[in-house]
């Protein structure tokens, strides 16, 4: 059998999630003549983290001042809203309430307010319970933080808009194409070789936006990225019947410092309805959207990693609490009642689930910031959890500037 013909490009993007597509868009915007292709293993864009999140346009209050997350979230939100307006993608800036239910949470709320101020988040206000009831009548709290710049959108629809923009300007997106290996071509410092299920490619450079498999793609280039992706499943319920009217917009708890996730909350969706969740439990596969989805090889890869063992020892108690809620609607409803006392177990209908690709280092620390690193001929996006969807165009612009080094 004759070998498949080698294809050539200037830049190959691996992954047609929202970050990969935003990166392709920004590279083409900066350099319209670039021969660019996006390679995606699924049949369409945004099938994984992009299409399984809660659709929140984040404001930037949670992130360490000076971090990439803090800087790119605010800029990314501005760029995202401009794109949505230009392309007729529905969104709504509805604001959110972060509610403290006791004295300890009230103190943490003050720190969160200061962090938001340091990040330049506009319009925030600390509210009394009476003031909160004017915004979210059914929330119970001792005080709350009002964040008016938070919004909602359908990020899969945003990704589809990015894809149309790319293809209208000469970029290509090739679906059902799995990347197998990526390495610098010997004797050609300015070329990289990409082996795929549909044949080989060569390019001046590649950008790894493979999400849940970003660490594996990085290792396929021959480098040690120093991290491993730990897949955490977030499970949702939806509010049924009259209970939907207990939530007007977005209601969040004050983050628990014992656990590196935001906690269960209420999110009104852009197409209607209200989600409650997510929790955060270890998935038994990198794309383990169901409790029944198990890939032994991937599970073993996760649990034998030294960093995961250290993480499990550090967070075993809240981890067990999350696992219990995953298997008990009663406990899930109990957690939600901390924010809205009128929520009953029968108000919850099973919803969807997403898997968060969270990078974990060997010391057992979950990476707190976006992680974007270079290797010969490639750029790797190794950690891009929330607020990556909000930040996508700003992340893409950041990567586009780095990519200029191999586009010269």
NORCORUR-V100444 format. One line per field, one symbol per residue. burial: + if it has 9 or more other C-alpha atoms within 8 Angstrom, else -. A space follows every 50 residues. Layout:
burial=???
This chain:
burial=--------++++++++++++++++++++-----+++++++++--++++++ +++-+++++++-+-+-+++++++++++-+++--++---+++-++++++++ +---++-++--++-+++-+-+--+-++++--++--+-+++++++++++++ ++++++-++++++-+++---+++++-+++++++++---+-++++++--++ +++++++++++++++-+++++---+-++++++++++++++--++-++-++ ++++-+-----+++++++++--+++++++++-+++++++---++---++- -++-++++++++--+--++--+++++--+-+++-+++++++-+---+++- +-++++++++++-++++-++++----+++++++++-+++++++++++-++ --+--+--
